Amino acid sequence: MAWAVRGRSSAVFGPSVWHGPGNRRAIALTFDDGPGESTPRVLELLDRHGAHATFFQCGCCVERFPGIARAVLEAGHEIGNHGYSHARLYLRSARFIFRELSTAQRAIQETVGVEPRLFRAPYGVRWFGMREAQRRLNLLGVMWTCIARDWRLPGPKVALRLLAAAQNGAIFCLHDGGDAGPALEALEIALPRLKEQGYDLVTVGELLR
């Protein structure tokens, strides 16, 4: 049961991916919990290194920072659904889960003008009712190959985690909500090295295509 709920390779509660094809030298960068005040700095860094990413945005944050949410799309990045309020979805009703996903979907569509096709559960925790919510909203779940732990570790250690996990088709999970300082420091170290190793840094959608 623990694997079904939290396992990165679990698809028990709905269709989900945690890596892309291994035949292409590409890695997908993803950012959770935004948009936030740190997001413009993340966008600047990605632009400087020629990298693209998928931003899993919370509906309430989209409503709070509509201009920043739109800037993500305008910079050529992909927007995914991260629930409306970043609520924990485990031990919740199917109605609650659908409301969290659908309200976020509506907030993103009305503010940014795109309808997300990718979803990442807050905290990476899935539950009963999620499969039906994803089906109704046409969402594919996305987990990760490596989670950066950038909310806990200093930037250099985050960079080491990412570089150690680099492989064809990897999906990296970082955060742009709140203080993105460690993530930014880590990416300043890791992105040039990944480029030197021949990796394209792409969105999840690009990786899966």
N, C-alpha and C positions, 0 to 999 in steps of 0.2 A: 504493500500500500504506500509506503514511504517513497519507493521508486516511482510509482504511478503518479504521485502528487508532485514530486520535486525532481525526479530523474530527468536529466537533460535530453535523453533519447526517448523518453516516454511519449506515446501518442494515445494513451488510454483515454484521456478526457477530451481529445480532439486532435485533428491533424496538426502535426508540428514537425519542424526541422531544427537541427542543431549544428549542421554543417552543410556545405555545398559540395558540388562535384570535385573529385580529386584530380581531374585531368586538366585543370587550368590553374596557373600560378596566380591565384587571386585570394584576397582576404576581405571579408566584409566587416567594416567598422560599424558599430551601433552605439547609440547613446540613449539612455533612459532618463525619465523623470522630468524632462523639460517641457516647454522651453523655459528658460530662466535668465537671470541677469548675466550668467557666464556664457550663455550660448553664442553671443556675437564673437567672443574671443575664440571659441571652438571653431566657428565658421572661418575666421581669419586664418587660423592655423591650418585647417584643412585646405583652404584655397592656396596657401603658400606652398604646400607640399603636393598639390595636385591630387588630393584624395577626395573621395566621395563617401558618404555614410548614410545610414538609416537612423532617423531620430524617432524613437518611440515616445510620443508625447501624451501627457495627461490632459484631458479635456479642460479641467479647471485652470491649468497653467496656460493653455492656449487662449482661454478667455481673459486671463490676467495680462498676458503679453502677446496680443494679437500681431503686432508689428514684427516681433521677433519670430513668431511662428511662421509668418509669411516669408520672412527673410531666409529661413531654412530652405523652403521650396525654391525661392528665387535664385539661391546659390547653387541649385542643381542637385540637391539632396532629396532623399526619400523620407516620407513621413508615415509612421506606423501608429497604431492604437495602443496605448498603455493604460487603458481604463480612464474613467473620469476623475476620480479623487485619489488614485493610488491606494485604494482600500485593499486589504487582504481579502482574497476571494474564497479561501478555504473555509469550510463550515458555514457557508452562506447559501441562501436559497438560489434556485435557478432563476427566479425572477430578479433577485438582487444582481446576480452576475450579468444577466442580459441588460439590465438597466445601466450598469456601469459601462459596459462595452458600447451599447447603442447611444448613450448620451455623449460619450467621448467621440464616437463616430460622427455624430451630428455637429458637435462643436468644431471639430476639425474641418468638416466639409463646409460648414457655413462661414468659418473664419478664413480658411486657407484656399478653399475651392477645389480640394481633392478628396476623394473617398478612399481611405486607407484599405489596403488589401492584406496587411500584415498586422499581427497582434502579439504583444509580449505581455504575459501576466505579471502584475506587480510581484516582486520578490521571486519570480519564476515558479510560482505555486499555482497548480491547476486543481480543479474540483469538479464534482458532478454538476451538470448543467452547462458547462463550458462548450462542449461539443455542439449542442443545439444552438447556443448563442453564436458560435463561429459560423455554423451552417447558415443561419438566418442572415448574418451580416457579411457572408462571403469572405471570411478572414482565415488566413493561415497562421497558425501559431509559430513563433520563432523563439528558440532557446539560444544557447551559445556553446561554442567549443571551449572558450576561456572567459571567465568573468574576472575583471581587472582588480576587484576589491579596492577600487580607488577611493572609497569612502573611509578606508581604514589604513591603507599603506601609503608611505611617502612615494612621490613620483618615481624615483629611480627603481624602487622595488616593483612598482607596477609595470615599468618598462621591461624589467627582467621577466616578469610573468608573461607578458605579451610575446616577447621575443622567443621565449622557451616554447610557447604554444604555436608558433608560426608554422603553418603547413597549408598545402593547397586546400582551398575550400573552408578554411577556418572562419568562424564568426566570433568576433571580439565584442564583449559587452562592457561599456564604460558609462559614465553619467555626466550630464550637463545641467542637471537640476541642483540647486544649492551651490556649494563651493566646488568648482571644477578644477581648482588649482593642481591637485595631484594628477588628474587626468591630462591636463595640458602639459605639465612637466614631463610626464611619461611619454606622451606622443612626440614631444620635441626630440626625445632621445630615440624612440622606437621607429618613427616613420622614415627617417633617412636610411636607417639600417634595413628596414623592410624593402624599401625601394632599391637599395643596393643589391639585395638578394633576389631581385627580379619580380617582386610581388606587385600586382595591381591592387589598389585599395578602392573598393567598390561598395555599392549599396547591396543589401540582401537581394533585392529584386534582380540586379545585374548578376550577382553571383549564381542565383538559381536558374537564370536564363542561359 
